[in-house]
Amino acid sequence: HDVLKQLIKRRLGWFNWRLVYVATFALVLLTCIVSMGVPATRVPEIVHIAPSTNQASRRRYLVRACVHFTRELVIDDGFSWMHTKDLVAALRHYLDELHEADQAIRFGKGKKDVTIGAGFSPSSKHNQVEYAEGCPWREDPSDCSTPLRA
């Protein structure tokens, strides 16, 4: 009986060793703990993905609304269902809403339910470039003109 056990033990591969099972179990357990622990440190950012995404989608809608009302004002062919005064008021309203949505996405601070804005970055260089006046990525930051393509 012992001889049979010895023969079987010699023929077993390394992947059947008890040490391999213990090491694999420890690795899987560690991976589980890390996969739960690391995101827990970023809970505020994870929780506020929905309001940020909502405002980003809303911003797309507001841009389209502004384009629509601007087009109606420029064409002014009399076929619009709104009077010019109403078009101007609607355009002003949607421009204000667009500005608020943009500020909420960039800075957060509770505006439009967005508490952490996209401007939150641990990199100070990112924020210097992103929110600087002019075009800081160019050789002359004061020149923001776009050259014509040939």
OpenMM code with the backbone's topology and positions (N, CA, C; nanometers):
from openmm import Vec3, app, unit

residues = "HIS ASP VAL LEU LYS GLN LEU ILE LYS ARG ARG LEU GLY TRP PHE ASN TRP ARG LEU VAL TYR VAL ALA THR PHE ALA LEU VAL LEU LEU THR CYS ILE VAL SER MET GLY VAL PRO ALA THR ARG VAL PRO GLU ILE VAL HIS ILE ALA PRO SER THR ASN GLN ALA SER ARG ARG ARG TYR LEU VAL ARG ALA CYS VAL HIS PHE THR ARG GLU LEU VAL ILE ASP ASP GLY PHE SER TRP MET HIS THR LYS ASP LEU VAL ALA ALA LEU ARG HIS TYR LEU ASP GLU LEU HIS GLU ALA ASP GLN ALA ILE ARG PHE GLY LYS GLY LYS LYS ASP VAL THR ILE GLY ALA GLY PHE SER PRO SER SER LYS HIS ASN GLN VAL GLU TYR ALA GLU GLY CYS PRO TRP ARG GLU ASP PRO SER ASP CYS SER THR PRO LEU ARG ALA".split()
positions = [
    Vec3(0.0812, -0.1183, 0.0000),
    Vec3(0.0000, 0.0000, 0.0000),
    Vec3(0.0863, 0.1257, 0.0000),
    Vec3(0.1901, 0.1309, 0.0839),
    Vec3(0.2810, 0.2457, 0.0889),
    Vec3(0.3611, 0.2583, -0.0403),
    Vec3(0.3947, 0.1460, -0.0983),
    Vec3(0.4709, 0.1477, -0.2231),
    Vec3(0.3873, 0.2131, -0.3329),
    Vec3(0.2586, 0.1793, -0.3371),
    Vec3(0.1695, 0.2379, -0.4364),
    Vec3(0.1593, 0.3893, -0.4186),
    Vec3(0.1499, 0.4347, -0.2942),
    Vec3(0.1446, 0.5786, -0.2657),
    Vec3(0.2715, 0.6477, -0.3129),
    Vec3(0.3856, 0.5871, -0.2882),
    Vec3(0.5138, 0.6444, -0.3303),
    Vec3(0.5220, 0.6539, -0.4828),
    Vec3(0.4788, 0.5496, -0.5524),
    Vec3(0.4811, 0.5509, -0.6990),
    Vec3(0.3897, 0.6596, -0.7545),
    Vec3(0.2715, 0.6699, -0.6994),
    Vec3(0.1773, 0.7731, -0.7458),
    Vec3(0.2324, 0.9117, -0.7175),
    Vec3(0.2910, 0.9303, -0.6004),
    Vec3(0.3458, 1.0606, -0.5630),
    Vec3(0.4587, 1.1013, -0.6563),
    Vec3(0.5416, 1.0064, -0.6986),
    Vec3(0.6513, 1.0373, -0.7893),
    Vec3(0.6008, 1.0726, -0.9289),
    Vec3(0.4902, 1.0147, -0.9686),
    Vec3(0.4386, 1.0390, -1.1030),
    Vec3(0.3524, 1.1660, -1.1119),
    Vec3(0.3101, 1.2190, -0.9998),
    Vec3(0.2288, 1.3397, -1.0005),
    Vec3(0.3137, 1.4587, -1.0441),
    Vec3(0.2503, 1.5492, -1.1214),
    Vec3(0.3201, 1.6696, -1.1647),
    Vec3(0.3289, 1.7717, -1.0521),
    Vec3(0.4078, 1.8739, -1.0760),
    Vec3(0.4267, 1.9792, -0.9755),
    Vec3(0.2955, 2.0503, -0.9433),
    Vec3(0.2037, 2.0533, -1.0410),
    Vec3(0.0780, 2.1249, -1.0214),
    Vec3(-0.0157, 2.0534, -0.9238),
    Vec3(0.0188, 1.9351, -0.8807),
    Vec3(-0.0613, 1.8638, -0.7803),
    Vec3(-0.0033, 1.8757, -0.6395),
    Vec3(0.1024, 1.9474, -0.6226),
    Vec3(0.1648, 1.9619, -0.4911),
    Vec3(0.0770, 2.0495, -0.4022),
    Vec3(0.0771, 2.0201, -0.2751),
    Vec3(-0.0009, 2.0976, -0.1780),
    Vec3(0.0483, 2.2432, -0.1727),
    Vec3(0.1777, 2.2649, -0.1820),
    Vec3(0.2344, 2.3998, -0.1786),
    Vec3(0.1802, 2.4845, -0.2940),
    Vec3(0.1657, 2.4242, -0.4102),
    Vec3(0.1122, 2.4972, -0.5257),
    Vec3(-0.0326, 2.5379, -0.4991),
    Vec3(-0.1124, 2.4479, -0.4411),
    Vec3(-0.2507, 2.4807, -0.4086),
    Vec3(-0.2590, 2.5934, -0.3065),
    Vec3(-0.1770, 2.5885, -0.2053),
    Vec3(-0.1783, 2.6929, -0.1016),
    Vec3(-0.1360, 2.8269, -0.1618),
    Vec3(-0.0303, 2.8262, -0.2430),
    Vec3(0.0169, 2.9507, -0.3051),
    Vec3(-0.0889, 3.0081, -0.3995),
    Vec3(-0.1539, 2.9222, -0.4767),
    Vec3(-0.2585, 2.9679, -0.5682),
    Vec3(-0.3775, 3.0246, -0.4915),
    Vec3(-0.4163, 2.9587, -0.3852),
    Vec3(-0.5265, 3.0084, -0.3037),
    Vec3(-0.4915, 3.1443, -0.2441),
    Vec3(-0.3697, 3.1577, -0.1944),
    Vec3(-0.3268, 3.2859, -0.1365),
    Vec3(-0.3275, 3.3956, -0.2422),
    Vec3(-0.2828, 3.3650, -0.3630),
    Vec3(-0.2809, 3.4624, -0.4713),
    Vec3(-0.4228, 3.5043, -0.5104),
    Vec3(-0.5134, 3.4083, -0.5207),
    Vec3(-0.6526, 3.4399, -0.5544),
    Vec3(-0.7168, 3.5237, -0.4441),
    Vec3(-0.6918, 3.4888, -0.3195),
    Vec3(-0.7468, 3.5654, -0.2076),
    Vec3(-0.6928, 3.7077, -0.2072),
    Vec3(-0.5641, 3.7235, -0.2303),
    Vec3(-0.5027, 3.8565, -0.2364),
    Vec3(-0.5625, 3.9383, -0.3508),
    Vec3(-0.5828, 3.8746, -0.4656),
    Vec3(-0.6430, 3.9440, -0.5794),
    Vec3(-0.7842, 3.9909, -0.5465),
    Vec3(-0.8609, 3.9087, -0.4787),
    Vec3(-0.9965, 3.9468, -0.4383),
    Vec3(-0.9945, 4.0663, -0.3438),
    Vec3(-0.9040, 4.0625, -0.2486),
    Vec3(-0.8952, 4.1717, -0.1513),
    Vec3(-0.8545, 4.3012, -0.2205),
    Vec3(-0.7567, 4.2944, -0.3083),
    Vec3(-0.7113, 4.4144, -0.3796),
    Vec3(-0.8203, 4.4669, -0.4718),
    Vec3(-0.8912, 4.3776, -0.5402),
    Vec3(-0.9953, 4.4227, -0.6328),
    Vec3(-1.1122, 4.4888, -0.5602),
    Vec3(-1.1295, 4.4607, -0.4329),
    Vec3(-1.2330, 4.5275, -0.3551),
    Vec3(-1.1776, 4.6499, -0.2828),
    Vec3(-1.0537, 4.6434, -0.2414),
    Vec3(-0.9960, 4.7515, -0.1622),
    Vec3(-0.9568, 4.8729, -0.2427),
    Vec3(-0.8985, 4.8537, -0.3586),
    Vec3(-0.8526, 4.9670, -0.4391),
    Vec3(-0.9689, 5.0522, -0.4885),
    Vec3(-1.0740, 4.9940, -0.5470),
    Vec3(-1.1862, 5.0798, -0.5869),
    Vec3(-1.2526, 5.1502, -0.4693),
    Vec3(-1.2460, 5.0928, -0.3518),
    Vec3(-1.3079, 5.1566, -0.2346),
    Vec3(-1.2425, 5.2900, -0.2027),
    Vec3(-1.1167, 5.3067, -0.2408),
    Vec3(-1.0499, 5.4352, -0.2173),
    Vec3(-1.0965, 5.5401, -0.3171),
    Vec3(-1.1610, 5.4980, -0.4252),
    Vec3(-1.2045, 5.5902, -0.5291),
    Vec3(-1.3575, 5.5979, -0.5366),
    Vec3(-1.4231, 5.5658, -0.4280),
    Vec3(-1.5692, 5.5639, -0.4262),
    Vec3(-1.6295, 5.6986, -0.4675),
    Vec3(-1.5810, 5.8127, -0.4184),
    Vec3(-1.6442, 5.9383, -0.4609),
    Vec3(-1.6420, 5.9579, -0.6129),
    Vec3(-1.5334, 5.9212, -0.6767),
    Vec3(-1.5259, 5.9372, -0.8216),
    Vec3(-1.6173, 5.8389, -0.8927),
    Vec3(-1.6260, 5.7174, -0.8406),
    Vec3(-1.7110, 5.6156, -0.9037),
    Vec3(-1.8586, 5.6517, -0.8877),
    Vec3(-1.8951, 5.7001, -0.7704),
    Vec3(-2.0353, 5.7335, -0.7435),
    Vec3(-2.0823, 5.8469, -0.8344),
    Vec3(-1.9938, 5.9386, -0.8666),
    Vec3(-2.0340, 6.0571, -0.9417),
    Vec3(-2.0111, 6.0446, -1.0920),
    Vec3(-1.9966, 5.9228, -1.1398),
    Vec3(-1.9853, 5.9036, -1.2842),
    Vec3(-2.1195, 5.9354, -1.3510),
    Vec3(-2.2297, 5.8941, -1.2906),
    Vec3(-2.3617, 5.9130, -1.3518),
    Vec3(-2.3973, 6.0611, -1.3701),
    Vec3(-2.3845, 6.1472, -1.2676),
    Vec3(-2.4162, 6.2882, -1.2907),
    Vec3(-2.3249, 6.3533, -1.3954),
    Vec3(-2.1981, 6.3142, -1.3970),
    Vec3(-2.1070, 6.3709, -1.4970),
    Vec3(-2.1463, 6.3277, -1.6374),
    Vec3(-2.1796, 6.2001, -1.6528),
    Vec3(-2.2215, 6.1502, -1.7833),
    Vec3(-2.3533, 6.2144, -1.8251),
    Vec3(-2.4423, 6.2332, -1.7304),
    Vec3(-2.5700, 6.2975, -1.7600),
    Vec3(-2.5484, 6.4398, -1.8111),
    Vec3(-2.4619, 6.5153, -1.7459),
    Vec3(-2.4364, 6.6525, -1.7891),
    Vec3(-2.3633, 6.6568, -1.9230),
    Vec3(-2.2769, 6.5599, -1.9472),
    Vec3(-2.2086, 6.5552, -2.0769),
    Vec3(-2.3099, 6.5302, -2.1884),
    Vec3(-2.4028, 6.4399, -2.1645),
    Vec3(-2.5081, 6.4136, -2.2630),
    Vec3(-2.5973, 6.5359, -2.2793),
    Vec3(-2.6287, 6.5991, -2.1681),
    Vec3(-2.7121, 6.7198, -2.1727),
    Vec3(-2.6413, 6.8315, -2.2482),
    Vec3(-2.5112, 6.8407, -2.2327),
    Vec3(-2.4350, 6.9438, -2.3030),
    Vec3(-2.4449, 6.9235, -2.4543),
    Vec3(-2.4415, 6.7983, -2.4985),
    Vec3(-2.4558, 6.7691, -2.6421),
    Vec3(-2.5929, 6.8160, -2.6910),
    Vec3(-2.6974, 6.7889, -2.6118),
    Vec3(-2.8321, 6.8336, -2.6472),
    Vec3(-2.8392, 6.9860, -2.6521),
    Vec3(-2.7789, 7.0515, -2.5538),
    Vec3(-2.7841, 7.1979, -2.5482),
    Vec3(-2.7108, 7.2613, -2.6659),
    Vec3(-2.5999, 7.2027, -2.7077),
    Vec3(-2.5282, 7.2547, -2.8250),
    Vec3(-2.6171, 7.2443, -2.9481),
    Vec3(-2.6846, 7.1324, -2.9637),
    Vec3(-2.7739, 7.1149, -3.0788),
    Vec3(-2.8902, 7.2145, -3.0738),
    Vec3(-2.9432, 7.2395, -2.9545),
    Vec3(-3.0521, 7.3363, -2.9411),
    Vec3(-3.0034, 7.4759, -2.9774),
    Vec3(-2.8839, 7.5124, -2.9330),
    Vec3(-2.8282, 7.6437, -2.9671),
    Vec3(-2.8074, 7.6569, -3.1180),
    Vec3(-2.7585, 7.5522, -3.1801),
    Vec3(-2.7394, 7.5546, -3.3256),
    Vec3(-2.8737, 7.5704, -3.3959),
    Vec3(-2.9752, 7.4990, -3.3488),
    Vec3(-3.1083, 7.5078, -3.4096),
    Vec3(-3.1627, 7.6501, -3.4009),
    Vec3(-3.1604, 7.7094, -3.2807),
    Vec3(-3.2155, 7.8442, -3.2648),
    Vec3(-3.1328, 7.9476, -3.3399),
    Vec3(-3.0026, 7.9293, -3.3436),
    Vec3(-2.9177, 8.0221, -3.4200),
    Vec3(-2.9502, 8.0124, -3.5682),
    Vec3(-2.9666, 7.8905, -3.6180),
    Vec3(-3.0012, 7.8723, -3.7583),
    Vec3(-3.1356, 7.9378, -3.7901),
    Vec3(-3.2320, 7.9213, -3.7016),
    Vec3(-3.3630, 7.9842, -3.7233),
    Vec3(-3.3514, 8.1363, -3.7248),
    Vec3(-3.2662, 8.1910, -3.6388),
    Vec3(-3.2478, 8.3371, -3.6371),
    Vec3(-3.1773, 8.3857, -3.7626),
    Vec3(-3.0793, 8.3113, -3.8104),
    Vec3(-3.0037, 8.3528, -3.9288),
    Vec3(-3.0898, 8.3414, -4.0539),
    Vec3(-3.1626, 8.2323, -4.0678),
    Vec3(-3.2448, 8.2129, -4.1876),
    Vec3(-3.3597, 8.3135, -4.1890),
    Vec3(-3.4312, 8.3246, -4.0787),
    Vec3(-3.5407, 8.4208, -4.0617),
    Vec3(-3.6291, 8.4281, -4.1858),
    Vec3(-3.6777, 8.3118, -4.2291),
    Vec3(-3.7591, 8.3065, -4.3503),
    Vec3(-3.9092, 8.3125, -4.3222),
    Vec3(-3.9465, 8.3257, -4.1962),
    Vec3(-4.0871, 8.3356, -4.1601),
    Vec3(-4.1549, 8.2014, -4.1401),
    Vec3(-4.0819, 8.0907, -4.1635),
    Vec3(-4.1426, 7.9592, -4.1466),
    Vec3(-4.1252, 7.9028, -4.0063),
    Vec3(-4.0526, 7.9731, -3.9222),
    Vec3(-4.0327, 7.9254, -3.7858),
    Vec3(-4.1627, 7.9376, -3.7081),
    Vec3(-4.1863, 7.8498, -3.6161),
    Vec3(-4.3073, 7.8522, -3.5358),
    Vec3(-4.2940, 7.9495, -3.4190),
    Vec3(-4.1773, 8.0139, -3.4103),
    Vec3(-4.1540, 8.1082, -3.3005),
    Vec3(-4.1236, 8.2466, -3.3577),
    Vec3(-4.1607, 8.3480, -3.2828),
    Vec3(-4.1256, 8.4846, -3.3217),
    Vec3(-3.9789, 8.5094, -3.2886),
    Vec3(-3.9219, 8.6113, -3.3512),
    Vec3(-3.7798, 8.6419, -3.3323),
    Vec3(-3.7473, 8.6674, -3.1855),
    Vec3(-3.8335, 8.7398, -3.1166),
    Vec3(-3.8103, 8.7679, -2.9748),
    Vec3(-3.8064, 8.6381, -2.8928),
    Vec3(-3.8946, 8.5450, -2.9246),
    Vec3(-3.8969, 8.4162, -2.8545),
    Vec3(-3.7741, 8.3326, -2.8884),
    Vec3(-3.7299, 8.3388, -3.0142),
    Vec3(-3.6083, 8.2668, -3.0544),
    Vec3(-3.4866, 8.3177, -2.9789),
    Vec3(-3.4773, 8.4511, -2.9668),
    Vec3(-3.3640, 8.5103, -2.8942),
    Vec3(-3.3688, 8.4695, -2.7464),
    Vec3(-3.4871, 8.4718, -2.6869),
    Vec3(-3.5005, 8.4327, -2.5457),
    Vec3(-3.4644, 8.2852, -2.5273),
    Vec3(-3.5101, 8.2003, -2.6196),
    Vec3(-3.4780, 8.0579, -2.6096),
    Vec3(-3.3279, 8.0344, -2.6281),
    Vec3(-3.2682, 8.1045, -2.7239),
    Vec3(-3.1236, 8.0905, -2.7461),
    Vec3(-3.0464, 8.1354, -2.6228),
    Vec3(-3.0857, 8.2466, -2.5619),
    Vec3(-3.0188, 8.2950, -2.4407),
    Vec3(-3.0323, 8.1928, -2.3273),
    Vec3(-3.1509, 8.1364, -2.3120),
    Vec3(-3.1753, 8.0365, -2.2083),
    Vec3(-3.0846, 7.9147, -2.2284),
    Vec3(-3.0806, 7.8620, -2.3515),
    Vec3(-3.0000, 7.7426, -2.3772),
    Vec3(-2.8505, 7.7712, -2.3694),
    Vec3(-2.8093, 7.8922, -2.4054),
    Vec3(-2.6676, 7.9288, -2.3884),
    Vec3(-2.6309, 7.9341, -2.2405),
    Vec3(-2.7203, 7.9891, -2.1585),
    Vec3(-2.6952, 7.9921, -2.0140),
    Vec3(-2.6901, 7.8502, -1.9567),
    Vec3(-2.7831, 7.7657, -1.9994),
    Vec3(-2.7829, 7.6264, -1.9540),
    Vec3(-2.6553, 7.5540, -1.9972),
    Vec3(-2.6109, 7.5808, -2.1207),
    Vec3(-2.4884, 7.5189, -2.1707),
    Vec3(-2.3681, 7.5638, -2.0890),
    Vec3(-2.3641, 7.6913, -2.0550),
    Vec3(-2.2535, 7.7430, -1.9737),
    Vec3(-2.2538, 7.6775, -1.8352),
    Vec3(-2.3715, 7.6652, -1.7740),
    Vec3(-2.3804, 7.6005, -1.6426),
    Vec3(-2.3402, 7.4531, -1.6482),
    Vec3(-2.3840, 7.3824, -1.7518),
    Vec3(-2.3482, 7.2405, -1.7663),
    Vec3(-2.1979, 7.2257, -1.7877),
    Vec3(-2.1414, 7.3157, -1.8670),
    Vec3(-1.9975, 7.3107, -1.8916),
    Vec3(-1.9192, 7.3379, -1.7635),
    Vec3(-1.9626, 7.4364, -1.6860),
    Vec3(-1.8969, 7.4670, -1.5595),
    Vec3(-1.9101, 7.3499, -1.4621),
    Vec3(-2.0259, 7.2849, -1.4615),
    Vec3(-2.0469, 7.1702, -1.3727),
    Vec3(-1.9528, 7.0566, -1.4090),
    Vec3(-1.9389, 7.0294, -1.5376),
    Vec3(-1.8515, 6.9198, -1.5801),
    Vec3(-1.7055, 6.9531, -1.5523),
    Vec3(-1.6663, 7.0768, -1.5729),
    Vec3(-1.5264, 7.1139, -1.5542),
    Vec3(-1.4871, 7.1236, -1.4073),
    Vec3(-1.5730, 7.1875, -1.3267),
    Vec3(-1.5326, 7.2193, -1.1904),
    Vec3(-1.6097, 7.1429, -1.0819),
    Vec3(-1.7275, 7.0904, -1.1153),
    Vec3(-1.8059, 7.0180, -1.0152),
    Vec3(-1.8622, 7.1114, -0.9108),
    Vec3(-1.8203, 7.0950, -0.7856),
    Vec3(-1.8616, 7.1783, -0.6716),
    Vec3(-2.0121, 7.1772, -0.6491),
    Vec3(-2.0787, 7.0665, -0.6828),
    Vec3(-2.2208, 7.0540, -0.6551),
    Vec3(-2.3121, 7.1119, -0.7599),
    Vec3(-2.2584, 7.1800, -0.8599),
    Vec3(-2.3439, 7.2348, -0.9648),
    Vec3(-2.4025, 7.1198, -1.0454),
    Vec3(-2.5323, 7.1258, -1.0676),
    Vec3(-2.6015, 7.0234, -1.1473),
    Vec3(-2.5741, 6.8828, -1.0941),
    Vec3(-2.5583, 6.8669, -0.9647),
    Vec3(-2.5337, 6.7394, -0.8962),
    Vec3(-2.3968, 6.6779, -0.9254),
    Vec3(-2.3076, 6.7512, -0.9889),
    Vec3(-2.1731, 6.7010, -1.0165),
    Vec3(-2.0820, 6.7560, -0.9075),
    Vec3(-2.0311, 6.6695, -0.8206),
    Vec3(-1.9485, 6.7165, -0.7102),
    Vec3(-1.7999, 6.7162, -0.7437),
    Vec3(-1.7573, 6.6236, -0.8294),
    Vec3(-1.6165, 6.6176, -0.8693),
    Vec3(-1.6098, 6.6428, -1.0189),
    Vec3(-1.5517, 6.7552, -1.0567),
    Vec3(-1.5462, 6.7894, -1.1980),
    Vec3(-1.4302, 6.7238, -1.2698),
    Vec3(-1.4327, 6.7363, -1.4018),
    Vec3(-1.3266, 6.6786, -1.4842),
    Vec3(-1.1958, 6.7539, -1.4656),
    Vec3(-1.2037, 6.8757, -1.4121),
    Vec3(-1.0834, 6.9535, -1.3881),
    Vec3(-1.0065, 6.9064, -1.2661),
    Vec3(-1.0669, 6.8109, -1.1900),
    Vec3(-0.9965, 6.7553, -1.0750),
    Vec3(-0.8877, 6.6642, -1.1262),
    Vec3(-0.7662, 6.7047, -1.1057),
    Vec3(-0.6542, 6.6219, -1.1496),
    Vec3(-0.5407, 6.6409, -1.0505),
    Vec3(-0.4792, 6.5316, -1.0088),
    Vec3(-0.3655, 6.5472, -0.9184),
    Vec3(-0.2457, 6.6116, -0.9877),
    Vec3(-0.2497, 6.6183, -1.1209),
    Vec3(-0.1398, 6.6772, -1.1961),
    Vec3(-0.1611, 6.8280, -1.2073),
    Vec3(-0.0757, 6.9058, -1.1453),
    Vec3(-0.0895, 7.0513, -1.1549),
    Vec3(-0.0589, 7.0989, -1.2965),
    Vec3(0.0272, 7.0282, -1.3679),
    Vec3(0.0598, 7.0658, -1.5059),
    Vec3(-0.0645, 7.0555, -1.5944),
    Vec3(-0.1440, 6.9502, -1.5750),
    Vec3(-0.2680, 6.9337, -1.6516),
    Vec3(-0.3597, 7.0537, -1.6314),
    Vec3(-0.3800, 7.0912, -1.5063),
    Vec3(-0.4702, 7.2028, -1.4776),
    Vec3(-0.4146, 7.3354, -1.5278),
    Vec3(-0.2818, 7.3525, -1.5254),
    Vec3(-0.2229, 7.4758, -1.5784),
    Vec3(-0.2495, 7.4881, -1.7275),
    Vec3(-0.2342, 7.3781, -1.7993),
    Vec3(-0.2558, 7.3817, -1.9444),
    Vec3(-0.4048, 7.3901, -1.9758),
    Vec3(-0.4863, 7.3131, -1.9047),
    Vec3(-0.6292, 7.3048, -1.9355),
    Vec3(-0.7015, 7.4369, -1.9109),
    Vec3(-0.6678, 7.5062, -1.8039),
    Vec3(-0.7448, 7.6240, -1.7653),
    Vec3(-0.6675, 7.7549, -1.7792),
    Vec3(-0.5572, 7.7530, -1.8496),
    Vec3(-0.4813, 7.8762, -1.8716),
    Vec3(-0.5478, 7.9584, -1.9815),
    Vec3(-0.5265, 8.0881, -1.9759),
    Vec3(-0.5790, 8.1754, -2.0807),
    Vec3(-0.4980, 8.1544, -2.2077),
    Vec3(-0.5626, 8.1667, -2.3194),
    Vec3(-0.4924, 8.1549, -2.4473),
    Vec3(-0.4685, 8.0095, -2.4850),
    Vec3(-0.3585, 7.9848, -2.5544),
    Vec3(-0.3233, 7.8505, -2.6033),
    Vec3(-0.1840, 7.8155, -2.5513),
    Vec3(-0.1727, 7.7685, -2.4259),
    Vec3(-0.0415, 7.7483, -2.3644),
    Vec3(0.0433, 7.6397, -2.4293),
    Vec3(-0.0153, 7.5561, -2.5140),
    Vec3(0.0618, 7.4497, -2.5771),
    Vec3(0.1379, 7.4992, -2.7004),
    Vec3(0.1112, 7.6230, -2.7433),
    Vec3(0.1803, 7.6777, -2.8603),
    Vec3(0.3044, 7.7545, -2.8179),
    Vec3(0.3917, 7.7796, -2.9150),
    Vec3(0.5133, 7.8562, -2.8848),
    Vec3(0.4776, 7.9955, -2.8361),
    Vec3(0.3777, 8.0587, -2.9006),
    Vec3(0.3275, 8.1884, -2.8561),
    Vec3(0.1877, 8.1664, -2.7980),
    Vec3(0.1765, 8.1575, -2.6632),
    Vec3(0.0468, 8.1259, -2.6018),
    Vec3(-0.0632, 8.2274, -2.6297),
    Vec3(-0.0278, 8.3498, -2.6676),
    Vec3(-0.1299, 8.4509, -2.6928),
    Vec3(-0.1910, 8.4367, -2.8325),
    Vec3(-0.1252, 8.3611, -2.9224),
    Vec3(-0.1747, 8.3442, -3.0584),
    Vec3(-0.2558, 8.2150, -3.0674),
    Vec3(-0.3882, 8.2294, -3.0725),
    Vec3(-0.4745, 8.1116, -3.0808),
    Vec3(-0.5371, 8.0979, -3.2198),
    Vec3(-0.4846, 8.1716, -3.3157),
    Vec3(-0.5420, 8.1629, -3.4509),
    Vec3(-0.5049, 8.0276, -3.5115),
    Vec3(-0.5957, 7.9769, -3.5890),
    Vec3(-0.5735, 7.8479, -3.6548),
    Vec3(-0.5329, 7.8737, -3.7986),
    Vec3(-0.4152, 7.8261, -3.8390),
    Vec3(-0.3744, 7.8499, -3.9781),
    Vec3(-0.4609, 7.7693, -4.0748),
    Vec3(-0.4814, 7.8251, -4.1928),
    Vec3(-0.5591, 7.7548, -4.2953),
    Vec3(-0.4802, 7.6382, -4.3485),
    Vec3(-0.5497, 7.5298, -4.3754),
    Vec3(-0.4831, 7.4132, -4.4318),
    Vec3(-0.4705, 7.4306, -4.5823),
    Vec3(-0.3582, 7.3876, -4.6348),
    Vec3(-0.3363, 7.4018, -4.7792),
    Vec3(-0.3943, 7.2845, -4.8539),
] * unit.nanometer
topology = app.Topology()
chain = topology.addChain("A")
for resn in residues:
    res = topology.addResidue(resn, chain)
    for name in ("N", "CA", "C"):
        topology.addAtom(name, app.Element.getBySymbol(name[0]), res)
